[in-house]
Amino acid sequence: MSTTPDPAAATADEAETEADTCYVGPIRIRRDQQGKTTDRRLLEWIDPRDAARRSDRTMRDSWRVLRIQSEFVAGFDAMSEVAEAVTVFGSARLHPESPEYSLGVRVGRALGEAGYAVITGGGPGAMEAANQGAHQAGAQSIGLNIELPFEQGLNPWVDLGMNFRYFFVRKTMFVKYAQAFVCLPGGMGTLDELFEALTLVQTKKVVRFPIVLVGSDFWGGLLDWMRDVLAARGMISPEDLDLLTVVDDPDDVVAAIEAATP
Ligand SMILES: C/C(=C\CNc1ncnc2c1ncn2[C@@H]1O[C@H](COP(=O)(O)O)[C@@H](O)[C@H]1O)CO
């Protein structure tokens, strides 16, 4: 049996590889990677029994560190001039006609009028609402967007915006440049952001950091569960509940933040 490579077969292989490949600028992307976000490629499970893919992953991840580093640098640069600021989280799915959306606009406006820049995830729904309020108040309206599997621009009320590829880099910016978090009603993303903030405060990674939940009808059930289940079963301390302030009025959002400001 001949061991000489068959040139025709090699050409066919190359053709197949090229067909499976596209280029974005200088970056070559296999077709099966297209539509995958950077975060997804970072977190993707590789079968540890596949030695070739494991070694490929090692090489890619080493270079990835430089991209992560550059995203931190770009974020720090973009945010370096931000003065007093509050990060507002909330549902990406709020309809502009909904009462929660108009509450979000009023919260953004109240924060802006009180002199705070407003930082959001830069997307639609509650983020857009808070950015709108801040912009209309003449305050700095900041949107820190995230690369998603579908195309999404920054909402039109963002004055200073940035698109992040890595969730954890973006999350660092939300905390680092804000002195408080405000949560409007929201789903998984909002709950993730809320509980990350709570964990940072509980473990004293950040101090004097008020977390304000807007909408007692929306958040009341969660607080009841935290008290009746988490605290009652010793999973959190009863004092941990004091880390959260629930309000309904946008002016009370500002008051809660100011009460915690030294
Ligand atoms: C699902 C839709 C849009 C998604 N676009 C987002 N853009 C920016 N930031 C987002 C987006 N989705 C979630 N986030 C972050 O999580 C929070 C909202 O998540 P929830 O699950 O909707 O509560 C928000 O604070 C963002 O930081 C619809 O078009």
The ligand as a Gaussian input file, in Angstrom:
#p B3LYP/6-31G(d) Opt

LIG

0 1
 C      -33.506000      39.412000      24.512000
 C      -33.419000      40.727000      23.843000
 C      -32.287000      41.452000      23.786000
 C      -31.004000      41.058000      24.463000
 N      -30.123000      42.171000      24.503000
 C      -29.355000      42.546000      25.555000
 N      -28.519000      43.590000      25.359000
 C      -27.758000      44.045000      26.366000
 N      -27.777000      43.528000      27.610000
 C      -28.596000      42.488000      27.833000
 C      -29.405000      41.942000      26.815000
 N      -30.087000      40.914000      27.326000
 C      -29.755000      40.817000      28.622000
 N      -28.858000      41.768000      28.947000
 C      -28.268000      42.023000      30.298000
 O      -29.041000      41.344000      31.274000
 C      -30.025000      42.223000      31.844000
 C      -31.397000      41.939000      31.254000
 O      -31.641000      40.570000      31.204000
 P      -33.156000      40.038000      31.359000
 O      -33.013000      38.557000      31.285000
 O      -33.919000      40.596000      30.205000
 O      -33.619000      40.510000      32.679000
 C      -29.629000      43.635000      31.476000
 O      -29.436000      44.423000      32.650000
 C      -28.350000      43.493000      30.658000
 O      -27.204000      43.913000      31.311000
 C      -34.713000      41.238000      23.274000
 O      -34.570000      41.964000      22.119000

